[in-house]
Amino acid sequence: MNGFFDIPSDLQHSWAGLIGLHLREALLPVAAGLLLALPLALLCNRFRWLYPPVLGVTTMLYAVPSLAFFVVLIDYTGQTELTVMIPLALYSLVVLVPAIADGVRSVPDETLSAATAMGFGPVRRYLQVQLPIAAPAIIAGLRVATASSISLVSVGALIGNQGALGNLLAAAQKYDRPELAANAVVTTAVLAILCDAALVALRRALTPWMPRSGRERTAAPREELLTKGAAR
């Protein structure tokens, strides 16, 4: 086990340090993608004609291989974390924009009418009514985007990025130490599982009215569930 955690000194980080940097390079792009996806989804729902081209552009960006994306950016951002994080943020849009847009569209018209009657403007209604009800769909999109981002960060090792667990794969080949490759694969998988579990816990905390099941489903409005419960 000592060899499993014995990180070569030329990586300039301990095992725990590589984990921290890997998470930063994986999760910050997902957060940035979420901030971009929220207004994009709002525009796509308000102007329905905008949804197909937005989805087409995000799909085209997702189709670009990550390594090619890194090589294009390296002339502008160098061998830095930004070179890795910018493509990952753009990749997350292909999952997050449809998840948010579809989740918001699932909100019943009666709920929107009630919010409007209470004086909620479009932005307030979007933030305080539609997004909370669409939370299960949004969290489901975040789960996919997060797992994808955690796995793709490792590709950054091919351009000399020193912050990711993928560097252990290169070190395993360089020093003929297969245990380092096993470390990278196992640690990356565990990080993805732990982040996914955290998002499931977040979904349950945000939607206490939903059944405690492992399947992500679009939540019905709380008022509808209370009405059904009272009718029984």
C-alpha positions in Angstrom: 0.0 0.0 0.0 2.9 2.3 0.5 3.7 2.3 -3.2 0.0 2.9 -4.0 0.2 6.3 -2.2 3.9 7.0 -2.9 3.5 9.9 -5.4 6.6 10.8 -7.5 8.1 14.1 -6.4 8.1 15.6 -9.9 4.3 15.8 -9.7 4.8 18.5 -7.0 1.7 17.4 -5.1 0.8 14.8 -2.5 -2.1 12.3 -3.1 -4.5 14.5 -1.1 -3.3 17.6 -3.0 -4.0 15.9 -6.4 -7.5 15.0 -5.2 -8.2 18.6 -4.2 -6.9 20.0 -7.5 -8.8 17.4 -9.4 -12.0 18.3 -7.7 -11.4 22.0 -8.3 -10.8 21.5 -12.0 -13.8 19.3 -12.3 -16.4 21.0 -10.1 -15.8 24.7 -11.0 -16.6 24.1 -14.7 -19.9 22.4 -13.7 -20.7 25.4 -11.5 -19.8 27.8 -14.3 -21.9 25.7 -16.7 -24.9 25.9 -14.4 -24.6 29.7 -14.2 -24.6 29.8 -18.0 -27.3 27.2 -18.4 -29.8 29.0 -16.1 -30.3 32.1 -18.3 -30.0 30.1 -21.5 -32.8 27.8 -20.4 -34.9 30.8 -19.4 -34.4 32.3 -22.9 -35.2 29.0 -24.6 -38.4 28.6 -22.7 -39.5 32.2 -23.4 -38.5 32.0 -27.0 -39.2 28.5 -28.1 -37.5 29.0 -31.5 -34.2 29.5 -29.7 -34.1 26.0 -28.1 -33.1 24.0 -31.3 -30.2 26.2 -32.3 -28.9 26.5 -28.7 -29.1 22.7 -28.3 -27.4 22.3 -31.7 -24.5 24.5 -30.8 -24.0 22.8 -27.4 -24.1 19.4 -29.0 -21.5 20.5 -31.6 -19.2 21.7 -28.9 -19.6 18.5 -27.0 -18.7 16.6 -30.2 -15.3 18.3 -30.2 -12.7 15.9 -28.6 -11.4 17.2 -25.3 -7.8 16.9 -26.3 -8.4 18.9 -29.5 -10.1 21.5 -27.4 -7.2 21.7 -25.1 -4.7 22.0 -27.9 -6.6 24.9 -29.5 -6.9 26.8 -26.1 -3.3 26.2 -25.1 -2.0 29.0 -27.4 -4.3 31.4 -25.5 -4.3 30.1 -21.9 -1.1 28.1 -21.7 -0.7 24.9 -19.7 -3.0 26.2 -17.0 -6.2 25.0 -15.3 -8.2 27.3 -17.5 -7.2 25.3 -20.6 -8.9 22.3 -19.0 -11.8 24.0 -17.3 -13.2 26.1 -20.2 -14.0 23.0 -22.4 -15.5 21.2 -19.4 -17.8 24.1 -18.7 -18.9 24.2 -22.3 -19.4 20.4 -22.3 -21.7 20.6 -19.3 -24.2 22.8 -21.2 -25.3 20.0 -23.5 -26.7 18.3 -20.4 -27.7 21.2 -18.2 -29.6 23.3 -20.7 -32.1 20.6 -21.7 -32.4 19.4 -18.1 -33.3 22.9 -16.8 -35.5 23.8 -19.8 -37.5 20.5 -19.6 -37.8 20.7 -15.9 -39.1 24.3 -16.0 -41.5 23.4 -18.8 -43.0 20.6 -16.6 -44.3 23.2 -14.0 -48.1 23.2 -14.3 -49.8 26.2 -15.8 -52.0 26.5 -12.6 -48.9 27.0 -10.5 -47.6 29.7 -12.8 -50.9 31.4 -12.8 -51.1 31.4 -9.1 -47.6 32.9 -8.8 -48.5 35.6 -11.3 -51.7 36.4 -9.4 -49.5 36.8 -6.3 -47.5 39.5 -8.1 -44.5 37.4 -9.1 -42.7 38.9 -12.1 -41.0 36.6 -14.7 -37.6 36.6 -13.1 -38.9 36.1 -9.5 -41.3 33.4 -10.8 -38.4 31.6 -12.5 -36.2 31.7 -9.5 -38.7 31.1 -6.7 -41.3 28.9 -8.3 -40.1 27.2 -11.5 -36.5 26.3 -10.5 -37.5 24.8 -7.1 -40.1 22.6 -8.7 -37.7 21.6 -11.5 -35.0 20.8 -8.9 -35.1 17.0 -9.5 -34.5 17.4 -13.2 -31.8 19.9 -12.7 -30.0 17.7 -10.1 -30.3 14.8 -12.5 -28.5 16.9 -15.1 -25.8 18.0 -12.6 -25.2 14.3 -11.7 -24.4 13.5 -15.3 -22.3 16.6 -15.9 -20.3 16.1 -12.7 -19.5 12.5 -13.4 -18.4 13.4 -16.9 -16.3 16.4 -15.8 -14.5 14.3 -13.1 -13.5 11.7 -15.7 -12.5 14.2 -18.4 -10.2 16.2 -16.1 -7.6 13.4 -16.3 -7.2 14.1 -20.1 -5.5 17.3 -19.1 -2.4 15.4 -18.1 -1.7 15.0 -21.9 -1.0 18.8 -22.2 1.2 18.9 -19.1 -1.5 20.1 -16.6 -0.1 19.3 -13.2 -3.3 19.5 -11.2 -5.1 16.3 -12.0 -5.1 12.6 -11.1 -4.5 11.9 -14.7 -0.8 12.7 -14.1 -0.6 9.5 -12.1 -1.4 7.6 -15.4 1.6 9.2 -17.1 3.8 8.6 -14.1 2.8 4.9 -14.0 4.1 4.6 -17.6 7.2 6.7 -17.0 8.3 4.9 -13.8 6.9 1.5 -14.7 4.6 1.6 -11.6 1.2 0.1 -12.4 0.0 0.8 -8.9 -0.1 4.5 -9.8 -2.4 3.8 -12.7 -4.6 1.8 -10.3 -4.6 4.7 -7.8 -5.7 7.1 -10.5 -8.6 4.9 -11.8 -9.8 3.9 -8.3 -9.6 7.4 -6.9 -11.4 9.0 -9.8 -14.2 6.4 -9.6 -14.6 7.0 -5.9 -14.7 10.8 -6.3 -17.4 10.4 -8.9 -19.4 8.2 -6.7 -19.1 10.5 -3.6 -20.0 13.6 -5.7 -23.0 11.7 -7.1 -24.1 10.7 -3.6 -23.8 14.3 -2.4 -26.0 15.5 -5.2 -28.6 12.9 -4.4 -28.6 14.1 -0.8 -28.9 17.7 -2.0 -31.9 16.7 -4.2 -33.6 15.1 -1.2 -32.9 18.1 1.0 -34.3 20.5 -1.7 -37.4 18.3 -2.4 -38.6 16.8 0.9 -42.0 16.2 -0.6 -40.7 13.7 -3.1 -40.7 9.9 -2.5 -37.3 8.7 -1.2 -36.4 6.6 -4.3 -33.3 6.3 -6.3 -34.9 7.3 -9.5 -34.9 11.0 -10.4 -38.4 12.1 -11.4 -39.8 15.5 -12.0 -41.5 16.7 -8.8 -45.2 17.5 -8.6 -46.0 20.8 -7.0 -46.3 20.6 -3.2 -49.8 21.9 -3.3 -50.9 19.1 -5.6 -49.4 16.5 -3.3 -51.0 18.0 -0.2 -54.3 18.0 -2.0 -54.0 14.4 -2.9 -53.0 13.5 0.7 -56.0 15.3 2.1 -58.4 13.6 -0.3 -57.5 10.1 0.9 
